[in-house]
Amino acid sequence: MPKYAVLSDIHGNLEAFEAVLAFCEALQVNKFILLGDVVGYNADPVRCLEIVQSLDLVGAVRGNHDDYAVGGDTEESGFNPHAAAAIRWTHDQLSDEQRAWLDALPYKKVMPMCGATAVHATLDSPETWGYVFDVQHATANFSYQVMPVCFCGHSHMPVAFDRIPFATGSRRAVECIPAWNSNMNEPQNDTDFSIADMLTVPLEKGHKYLFNIGSIGQPRNNDPRASFAIYDTDNKNVSRCRVPYDIATAQEKVLAAGLPERLAMRLAIGR
């Protein structure tokens, strides 16, 4: 069985996306699972979508930015003004064929061949774009999870949960996986953002897991590096990967495209 690179929230950030793909190539990972939001926020939606379409995708789902970029109407989306402006701009950049490709993506995808499910938001109502931040939300998600592993994105925050088959008095049925999680309220001053790193979580038999893998194109956990995951079905583990990229060039492109300055500035601080 192969390794799978799990990608989410690329958001038109070509520099971040290319850095992720180079990291995957170095590790000889050439199969991919896409969790949505290829477009939105950043300045290269067309090229990012072209690259996504060229990948060996074993599963792909739509995100909320993909969804609204198809029609270009953000009136009912709940987006803030900066995100809404980027969606309208993105809609105009995409071809009819690209919008049709995004519009054909499902909201969730069960992949029995690798024992995983892909969803952008939540399994209970994926089309309403809810978030999973804590054990309570994760527990609701597990009620709809038929595969041992579920991958999601949407919040741009790496967070993971383990549903334990036989909880004891000292263990809850659903627990956070602390090593995976990043605290968005505290800057990570002890982290060197100029290097790549990986953190691997072993998968135990009988457990179910929910992994939010963070964002490639617009991280929000005080770590500006592109975040994604590698799912190794042979060795039964999932690794959270974070890679640096050329943030300055991505920022320059956002500004040159006339997109809101805030979208460029937040890339450097990862929130």
C-alpha positions as CSV (number, residue, x, y, z in Angstrom):
1,M,0.0,0.0,0.0
2,P,1.3,3.5,-0.8
3,K,1.8,6.6,1.2
4,Y,-0.7,9.4,0.7
5,A,-0.1,13.1,1.0
6,V,-3.2,14.8,2.5
7,L,-3.7,18.3,1.3
8,S,-6.1,21.0,2.5
9,D,-6.7,24.7,2.2
10,I,-4.2,25.5,-0.5
11,H,-6.1,28.7,-1.1
12,G,-4.3,29.8,-4.3
13,N,-0.9,30.0,-2.6
14,L,1.4,28.6,-5.3
15,E,4.7,29.1,-3.4
16,A,3.4,27.1,-0.4
17,F,1.9,24.4,-2.6
18,E,5.1,24.0,-4.6
19,A,7.1,23.6,-1.4
20,V,4.7,20.9,-0.2
21,L,4.9,19.0,-3.5
22,A,8.7,19.2,-3.5
23,F,8.7,17.8,0.1
24,C,6.4,15.0,-1.1
25,E,8.7,14.2,-4.0
26,A,11.7,14.0,-1.8
27,L,9.8,11.4,0.3
28,Q,8.6,9.6,-2.8
29,V,5.0,10.2,-2.0
30,N,3.0,10.5,-5.2
31,K,-0.6,9.8,-4.3
32,F,-2.8,12.5,-2.9
33,I,-6.0,13.1,-0.9
34,L,-7.5,16.6,-1.3
35,L,-9.7,18.1,1.4
36,G,-10.9,21.1,-0.4
37,D,-10.3,24.9,-0.7
38,V,-7.9,24.9,-3.6
39,V,-8.8,28.5,-4.2
40,G,-9.6,31.7,-2.2
41,Y,-7.5,34.3,-0.4
42,N,-4.3,34.2,-2.5
43,A,-3.2,35.1,-6.0
44,D,-2.7,31.9,-8.0
45,P,-6.0,30.0,-8.0
46,V,-5.7,29.0,-11.7
47,R,-2.2,27.5,-11.4
48,C,-2.9,25.8,-8.1
49,L,-6.0,24.2,-9.6
50,E,-4.2,23.1,-12.7
51,I,-1.6,21.4,-10.6
52,V,-4.2,19.7,-8.4
53,Q,-5.9,18.4,-11.5
54,S,-2.6,16.8,-12.6
55,L,-2.1,14.9,-9.4
56,D,-2.9,11.2,-8.8
57,L,-5.9,11.9,-6.6
58,V,-7.4,8.9,-4.8
59,G,-10.0,11.1,-3.2
60,A,-11.1,14.8,-3.4
61,V,-13.8,16.9,-1.8
62,R,-14.9,20.5,-2.1
63,G,-14.3,23.3,0.4
64,N,-16.5,26.3,1.1
65,H,-14.2,28.7,-0.9
66,D,-14.4,26.3,-3.8
67,D,-18.1,26.1,-3.4
68,Y,-18.6,29.9,-3.5
69,A,-16.0,30.5,-6.2
70,V,-18.1,28.4,-8.6
71,G,-20.9,31.0,-8.6
72,G,-19.0,34.1,-7.3
73,D,-21.9,35.0,-5.0
74,T,-20.9,35.4,-1.4
75,E,-24.0,37.1,-0.1
76,E,-25.1,34.1,2.0
77,S,-21.6,32.8,2.7
78,G,-20.8,34.4,6.1
79,F,-17.4,35.4,4.7
80,N,-15.7,38.5,6.1
81,P,-15.2,41.3,3.6
82,H,-11.6,40.3,2.8
83,A,-12.5,36.7,2.1
84,A,-15.6,37.7,0.1
85,A,-13.5,40.1,-2.1
86,A,-11.0,37.3,-2.8
87,I,-13.8,34.9,-3.7
88,R,-15.3,37.3,-6.2
89,W,-11.9,38.0,-7.7
90,T,-11.1,34.2,-7.9
91,H,-14.4,33.5,-9.7
92,D,-13.4,35.8,-12.4
93,Q,-9.9,34.2,-12.8
94,L,-11.2,30.7,-13.2
95,S,-12.4,29.2,-16.6
96,D,-15.8,27.7,-17.0
97,E,-14.1,24.3,-17.1
98,Q,-12.3,24.9,-13.8
99,R,-15.5,26.0,-12.1
100,A,-17.3,22.9,-13.4
101,W,-14.5,20.7,-12.0
102,L,-14.8,22.3,-8.6
103,D,-18.6,22.1,-8.8
104,A,-18.4,18.3,-9.4
105,L,-16.5,17.6,-6.2
106,P,-18.5,15.9,-3.5
107,Y,-18.8,17.2,0.1
108,K,-17.2,14.0,1.5
109,K,-15.5,10.9,0.1
110,V,-15.2,7.5,1.7
111,M,-12.0,5.7,0.5
112,P,-12.2,2.0,1.6
113,M,-9.0,1.2,-0.3
114,C,-7.0,3.1,2.3
115,G,-9.4,3.0,5.3
116,A,-10.1,6.7,5.4
117,T,-12.7,9.4,4.8
118,A,-12.1,12.9,3.4
119,V,-14.2,15.9,4.3
120,H,-13.6,19.6,4.3
121,A,-15.7,20.5,7.4
122,T,-17.7,17.9,9.4
123,L,-19.2,14.5,8.6
124,D,-22.5,15.2,10.2
125,S,-23.5,18.1,7.9
126,P,-20.5,18.7,5.5
127,E,-22.4,21.2,3.4
128,T,-23.0,23.6,6.3
129,W,-19.3,24.2,6.9
130,G,-19.1,23.5,10.6
131,Y,-15.8,23.3,12.6
132,V,-14.2,20.7,14.8
133,F,-12.2,22.4,17.6
134,D,-12.8,20.3,20.7
135,V,-13.7,16.9,22.0
136,Q,-17.4,17.7,21.9
137,H,-17.4,18.4,18.2
138,A,-15.1,15.5,17.5
139,T,-17.4,13.1,19.3
140,A,-20.3,14.2,17.1
141,N,-18.1,13.6,14.0
142,F,-17.1,10.1,15.2
143,S,-20.8,9.2,15.2
144,Y,-20.8,9.5,11.4
145,Q,-17.4,8.0,10.8
146,V,-17.3,4.5,9.2
147,M,-13.6,4.4,8.4
148,P,-10.8,4.1,11.0
149,V,-9.4,7.5,9.9
150,C,-11.0,10.7,8.9
151,F,-9.1,13.8,7.5
152,C,-10.6,17.3,7.6
153,G,-9.5,20.9,7.1
154,H,-11.5,24.1,7.1
155,S,-10.3,25.7,10.4
156,H,-6.7,26.0,9.3
157,M,-5.8,24.7,12.7
158,P,-4.0,21.3,13.1
159,V,-5.9,19.4,15.8
160,A,-6.5,15.6,16.2
161,F,-8.7,13.3,18.2
162,D,-8.6,9.6,19.1
163,R,-11.8,7.6,19.8
164,I,-10.7,4.8,22.2
165,P,-12.6,1.5,21.8
166,F,-12.6,0.6,25.5
167,A,-12.5,3.7,27.7
168,T,-11.6,3.3,31.3
169,G,-12.3,5.4,34.4
170,S,-9.1,7.3,33.7
171,R,-9.6,7.8,30.0
172,R,-12.5,9.4,28.1
173,A,-14.0,7.7,25.1
174,V,-12.7,10.6,22.9
175,E,-9.4,12.3,23.7
176,C,-7.3,15.0,22.1
177,I,-3.9,14.0,20.7
178,P,-1.8,16.8,22.3
179,A,1.3,16.3,20.3
180,W,-0.6,17.0,17.1
181,N,-2.3,20.1,18.3
182,S,-1.0,23.7,18.1
183,N,-2.2,26.4,20.5
184,M,-3.5,29.3,18.4
185,N,-3.4,31.6,21.4
186,E,0.3,31.4,22.1
187,P,3.1,32.3,19.7
188,Q,5.5,29.4,19.1
189,N,8.7,31.3,19.9
190,D,10.7,28.1,20.4
191,T,10.0,26.8,16.8
192,D,12.4,27.4,13.9
193,F,10.1,28.3,11.0
194,S,13.0,28.2,8.5
195,I,13.1,24.4,8.6
196,A,10.8,21.6,7.8
197,D,9.6,19.1,10.4
198,M,7.4,16.1,10.9
199,L,5.5,14.7,13.8
200,T,4.2,11.1,13.6
201,V,1.2,9.6,15.3
202,P,0.9,5.8,15.4
203,L,-2.5,4.3,14.6
204,E,-3.7,1.7,17.1
205,K,-5.9,-1.2,16.1
206,G,-9.5,-0.7,17.0
207,H,-9.2,3.1,17.5
208,K,-10.8,5.7,15.3
209,Y,-8.9,8.9,14.5
210,L,-9.9,12.4,13.3
211,F,-7.1,14.6,12.0
212,N,-7.4,18.2,11.0
213,I,-4.2,18.7,9.0
214,G,-4.1,22.5,9.1
215,S,-3.6,24.7,6.0
216,I,-1.1,24.8,3.2
217,G,-1.9,28.3,2.0
218,Q,-3.0,30.3,5.0
219,P,-2.1,28.7,8.4
220,R,-3.7,30.2,11.5
221,N,-1.9,28.6,14.4
222,N,1.0,31.1,14.8
223,D,3.1,28.9,12.5
224,P,3.4,30.4,9.0
225,R,4.8,27.2,7.4
226,A,2.6,25.2,5.0
227,S,0.9,22.4,7.0
228,F,-0.2,19.0,5.5
229,A,-0.1,15.3,6.4
230,I,1.3,12.0,5.1
231,Y,-0.8,8.9,5.7
232,D,1.3,5.7,5.7
233,T,-1.0,2.7,5.5
234,D,1.9,0.2,5.6
235,N,3.4,1.5,8.8
236,K,0.1,2.5,10.2
237,N,0.8,6.1,11.1
238,V,0.0,9.7,10.1
239,S,2.6,12.4,10.1
240,R,1.9,16.1,10.4
241,C,4.4,17.9,8.1
242,R,5.3,21.6,8.1
243,V,7.5,23.2,5.5
244,P,8.8,26.7,4.9
245,Y,8.2,28.5,1.7
246,D,8.8,31.8,-0.1
247,I,6.2,33.9,1.9
248,A,7.5,37.2,0.5
249,T,6.7,36.3,-3.1
250,A,3.3,35.0,-2.2
251,Q,2.6,38.4,-0.4
252,E,3.8,40.4,-3.3
253,K,1.5,38.5,-5.6
254,V,-1.5,39.1,-3.4
255,L,-0.8,42.9,-3.3
256,A,-0.1,43.0,-7.1
257,A,-3.5,41.3,-7.8
258,G,-5.3,44.1,-5.8
259,L,-6.5,41.7,-3.1
260,P,-6.9,43.0,0.5
261,E,-3.6,43.8,2.2
262,R,-4.6,41.9,5.3
263,L,-4.5,38.7,3.3
264,A,-0.9,39.3,2.4
265,M,0.2,40.4,5.9
266,R,-1.3,37.4,7.8
267,L,0.9,34.9,5.8
268,A,4.0,36.1,7.6
269,I,2.6,35.5,11.1
270,G,0.5,32.4,10.5
271,R,-2.8,33.6,11.9
